[in-house]
Amino acid sequence: MTLTSLAIALSGAGVLVTGTLAALFLRDPVAGMAAAQHRADKLPEVMADRFVGMGVLALAATLYGDLKVIAVLFAVFAYTGFHDAWIYARGGFATGTHLAAGFAGAFVSVVAMVAMMGQG
């Protein structure tokens, strides 16, 4: 096995672990919190490091300059913004900033996809 194939295999394992946690959180948020050993009182700090991580990913994608990476990353950001807005809307809370984030991510993703099709 080459280091490249090992890195891809390890990345796939990360997909499985992350996907399992995502499914658990979607099905039963309390069980997800327990499995991930998250504490509700620490979520603001956890969100801070998530935003730092998302910012680093966006910076890396921007510096790398690959339109496919930018399109996928910002499509994921759009999904996150829209899903958060949906969660807050169901609870009767404001959704404006999350909708704005969703639309901004979608816009970046669409521009990158159009550019890949030779339109820019």
BATIVO-468547 format. One record per atom (N, C-alpha, C): x, y, z. Coordinates in steps of 0.1 Angstrom, whole numbers, padded with zeros to 4 digits, always signed. Example, Ala and Ser with C-alpha at 12.3 -4.5 7.8 and 13.67 -1.06 7.14 Angstrom:
BEGIN
+0132-0057+0078;+0123-0045+0078;+0132-0033+0078;+0128-0022+0071;+0137-0011+0071;+0129+0000+0079;
// end
This chain:
BEGIN
+0009-0012+0000;+0000+0000+0000;+0009+0012+0000;+0006+0022-0009;+0013+0034-0009;+0008+0044+0001;+0016+0054+0004;+0011+0064+0013;-0001+0071+0008;-0002+0073-0005;-0014+0079-0011;-0026+0071-0009;-0025+0058-0011;-0037+0049-0009;-0040+0048+0006;-0030+0049+0015;-0033+0049+0029;-0040+0061+0033;-0035+0073+0028;-0042+0086+0031;-0056+0086+0027;-0059+0080+0015;-0073+0079+0010;-0081+0070+0018;-0075+0059+0022;-0083+0049+0031;-0086+0055+0044;-0076+0062+0050;-0078+0069+0063;-0089+0080+0062;-0088+0087+0051;-0099+0097+0048;-0112+0091+0047;-0113+0079+0041;-0126+0072+0040;-0131+0068+0054;-0122+0063+0062;-0125+0060+0076;-0131+0072+0083;-0125+0084+0081;-0130+0096+0087;-0144+0099+0082;-0147+0096+0069;-0160+0098+0064;-0170+0089+0071;-0166+0077+0073;-0175+0068+0080;-0178+0072+0095;-0168+0076+0102;-0170+0081+0116;-0178+0093+0116;-0175+0103+0108;-0182+0115+0107;-0197+0113+0103;-0199+0105+0093;-0212+0101+0088;-0220+0094+0099;-0214+0085+0106;-0221+0079+0117;-0226+0089+0127;-0217+0098+0131;-0221+0108+0141;-0231+0117+0136;-0230+0121+0123;-0241+0129+0117;-0254+0122+0118;-0255+0110+0114;-0267+0102+0114;-0273+0101+0128;-0264+0099+0138;-0268+0098+0152;-0274+0111+0157;-0267+0122+0154;-0272+0135+0158;-0285+0139+0151;-0287+0135+0138;-0299+0138+0131;-0311+0130+0137;-0308+0118+0140;-0318+0109+0146;-0322+0112+0160;-0311+0114+0168;-0313+0116+0183;-0302+0125+0188;-0305+0138+0188;-0295+0148+0192;-0289+0145+0206;-0297+0140+0215;-0292+0138+0229;-0282+0126+0229;-0285+0116+0221;-0276+0105+0220;-0263+0109+0213;-0265+0118+0203;-0253+0123+0196;-0244+0131+0205;-0250+0139+0213;-0242+0147+0223;-0235+0137+0232;-0241+0127+0237;-0235+0117+0246;-0224+0109+0239;-0226+0105+0226;-0216+0097+0219;-0204+0106+0216;-0206+0118+0213;-0195+0127+0209;-0189+0134+0222;-0195+0130+0234;-0190+0136+0246;-0190+0151+0247;-0200+0157+0240;-0202+0171+0241;-0210+0175+0253;-0208+0187+0258;-0215+0192+0269;-0222+0205+0264;-0235+0206+0267;-0243+0218+0262;-0237+0231+0267;-0232+0231+0279;-0226+0243+0284;-0213+0248+0277;-0207+0239+0270;-0195+0242+0263;-0197+0244+0248;-0210+0244+0243;-0212+0245+0229;-0208+0259+0223;-0209+0270+0230;-0204+0282+0225;-0189+0282+0221;-0182+0276+0230;-0167+0274+0228;-0165+0264+0216;-0172+0254+0216;-0171+0244+0205;-0174+0251+0192;-0185+0259+0191;-0188+0266+0179;-0177+0275+0175;-0170+0282+0184;-0159+0290+0181;-0148+0283+0173;-0145+0271+0179;-0134+0264+0171;-0139+0258+0158;-0152+0255+0157;-0157+0251+0144;-0156+0262+0134;-0159+0274+0138;-0158+0286+0129;-0144+0288+0125;-0135+0287+0134;-0120+0288+0131;-0117+0277+0120;-0121+0265+0123;-0118+0254+0113;-0124+0257+0099;-0137+0262+0099;-0143+0265+0086;-0136+0276+0079;-0131+0286+0087;-0123+0297+0081;-0110+0292+0075;-0104+0283+0082;-0091+0278+0077;-0094+0270+0064;-0104+0262+0064;-0108+0255+0052;-0110+0264+0040;-0118+0275+0043;-0121+0284+0032;-0108+0291+0027;-0099+0295+0036;-0087+0301+0033;-0078+0291+0024;-0078+0279+0029;-0070+0269+0021;-0075+0267+0007;-0089+0265+0006;-0095+0264-0007;-0092+0275-0016;-0093+0287-0010;-0090+0300-0018;-0076+0300-0023;-0067+0297-0014;-0052+0298-0018;-0049+0287-0028;-0055+0275-0026;-0053+0264-0035;-0058+0267-0049;-0070+0273-0049;-0075+0279-0062;-0082+0268-0070;-0085+0257-0065;-0092+0246-0074;-0107+0249-0073;-0113+0251-0084;-0127+0255-0084;-0136+0243-0079;-0132+0231-0081;-0140+0220-0076;-0140+0220-0061;-0129+0222-0055;-0128+0222-0041;-0136+0234-0035;-0135+0246-0042;-0143+0257-0037;-0158+0255-0039;-0162+0249-0050;-0176+0246-0052;-0182+0237-0042;-0175+0226-0039;-0180+0216-0029;-0180+0222-0015;-0169+0229-0011;-0168+0234+0002;-0179+0244+0005;-0181+0253-0005;-0191+0264-0002;-0205+0258-0004;-0207+0247-0011;-0220+0241-0011;-0223+0235+0002;-0213+0229+0009;-0214+0224+0022;-0217+0236+0032;-0210+0247+0031;-0213+0259+0039;-0228+0263+0037;-0232+0263+0024;-0246+0267+0021;-0256+0257+0028;-0253+0244+0027;-0262+0234+0034;-0263+0237+0049;-0251+0240+0055;-0251+0242+0069;-0259+0255+0073;-0258+0266+0065;-0265+0278+0068;-0280+0275+0066;-0284+0269+0056;-0298+0266+0053;-0304+0256+0064;-0296+0246+0067;-0301+0237+0077;-0303+0243+0091;-0293+0252+0095;-0294+0259+0107;-0307+0268+0107;-0309+0275+0096;-0321+0284+0094;-0334+0275+0096;-0334+0264+0090;-0346+0255+0092;-0348+0251+0106;-0337+0247+0113;-0338+0244+0127;-0344+0255+0135;-0338+0267+0133;-0343+0279+0141;-0357+0283+0137;-0361+0282+0124;-0374+0285+0120;-0384+0276+0127;-0381+0263+0128;-0390+0253+0135;-0392+0257+0149;-0382+0263+0155;-0383+0268+0169;-0389+0281+0171;-0392+0288+0160;-0398+0301+0161;-0388+0312+0163;-0375+0310+0160;-0364+0319+0162;-0361+0326+0148;-0353+0337+0149;-0349+0344+0138;-0340+0336+0129;-0341+0338+0116;-0333+0329+0106;-0324+0338+0097;-0325+0351+0098;-0318+0359+0088;-0304+0357+0086;-0296+0356+0097;-0281+0354+0095;-0278+0341+0089;-0286+0331+0093;-0283+0317+0087;-0288+0316+0073;-0299+0322+0069;-0303+0323+0055;-0292+0330+0047;-0288+0342+0052;-0278+0349+0045;-0265+0341+0043;-0261+0333+0053;-0249+0325+0051;-0252+0314+0041;-0264+0308+0041;-0267+0298+0031;-0267+0303+0017;-0273+0315+0015;-0273+0321+0002;-0259+0325-0003;-0251+0330+0006;-0237+0334+0003;-0229+0322-0001;-0230+0311+0006;-0223+0299+0003;-0228+0293-0011;-0241+0293-0013;-0246+0289-0025;-0241+0297-0037;-0241+0310-0035;-0236+0319-0046;-0222+0316-0050;-0213+0315-0039;-0199+0311-0042;-0198+0298-0050;-0206+0288-0045;-0205+0275-0051;-0210+0276-0066;-0221+0282-0068;-0226+0284-0082;-0216+0291-0091;-0211+0302-0086;-0201+0309-0094;-0189+0300-0098;-0184+0292-0088;-0173+0283-0091;-0177+0272-0101;-0189+0267-0100;-0194+0257-0110;-0196+0263-0124;-0201+0275-0125;-0202+0282-0138;-0188+0284-0144;-0179+0288-0135;-0165+0291-0140;-0159+0278-0145;-0162+0266-0139;-0157+0253-0144;-0163+0250-0157;-0175+0254-0160;-0181+0251-0173;-0175+0260-0184;-0165+0268-0181;-0159+0277-0191;-0166+0290-0193;-0174+0294-0184;-0182+0306-0185;-0175+0318-0179;-0163+0316-0174;-0157+0328-0167;-0142+0325-0165;
// end
